[in-house]
Amino acid sequence: MPPEFDLLVVGGAGVDTIVRVDRLEIPPGDSQFVEPVRDYVGHTGSGVALGAHHLGLRTAFLDFLGDDPQGGLVRAAFERHGLHFAHLVSPHGTPRGVNLVDAAGRRFSFYDGRHPADLRLPREFYLPYARRSRHVHLSITGVNRDMYADLHRLGRTTSTDLHDWDGANPHHRDYALGSDLVFLSVAGCRGRHEQVMRAILAEGRAAVVTATAGADGCYLLTRDDAQVHHLPAVDPGRPVVDTNGAGDAFVVGFLSAWFRGRAPLDCARAGSVAGAFACTTAGTHTAFVQAGELGPTGLNRLLDAG
């Protein structure tokens, strides 16, 4: 029987509070008026799951969630989008973040990380979904850390996003070395990203490592090619207003192309298109790229040509 889901996303649901400021610095005085402060369904797992769902991938999402107003906001949003979401109640509440976004769309995030380090999704909860899924994406929240042995035994391919990993923090290492596709940002290892990418391939099981660099594009390294390839950023054709969720959108675009059997460079180009689109809308995960939505530079042309 073919798998019921193309993609299973595990971990990374929460709520982002977005504060728009002129600059990412503390102004003089002790207060300042800002644009209306808004709450959005956010965090990395939500972005990957919702983005994949809107690109037509059969997607399921698993996580802990609090029995609190923020958890209700998350559940209502997923139901509205039609995303298959299953959760267990966490007594620690729903994770939250506060993201400062400046006039150029750049952001800085404060993540509360309220789940304790030893909190794990139980095997009886995630195994039925893993058996019914083609690929599993694990967010680096810790609740899924012990899943790799089961996923490898089942023959499932895996991916993760290390975000701004510095190449040394032990929290990320299990994810970096246990996943088949590894994404990260150069923000945590700027100037050393090639070294970190090569170490992931040398020490782990990954076939492909991609490092995003915002307006500087992205870098790609594969096990079959010793060269680190640089791809320039894609012009979204509209002003950049908010970079929240751009990395998650990149992952979604990449995976969509990967599932179609495209070459890694094509997958990275697809990720770049999706990430650029995410930067043109305010808030976290408020709009999702559709195949062909960006016209001649869109995903449809990129993935289906040739």
Secondary structure by P-SEA (a helix, b strand, c coil): ccccccbbbccccbbbbbbbcccccccccccccccbbbbccccaaaaaaaaaaaaccbbbbbbcccccaaaaaaaaaaaaaccbbbbbbbcccbbbbbbbbcccccbbbbbcccccccccccccccaaaaaaccbbbbccccccccaaaaaaaacccbbbbbcccccccccaaaaaaaccbbbbbccccccaaaaaaaaaaacccccbbbbbbccccbbbbcccccccccccccccccccccccaaaaaaaaaaaaaaaacccaaaaaaaaaaaaaaaaacccccccccccccccccccccccccc
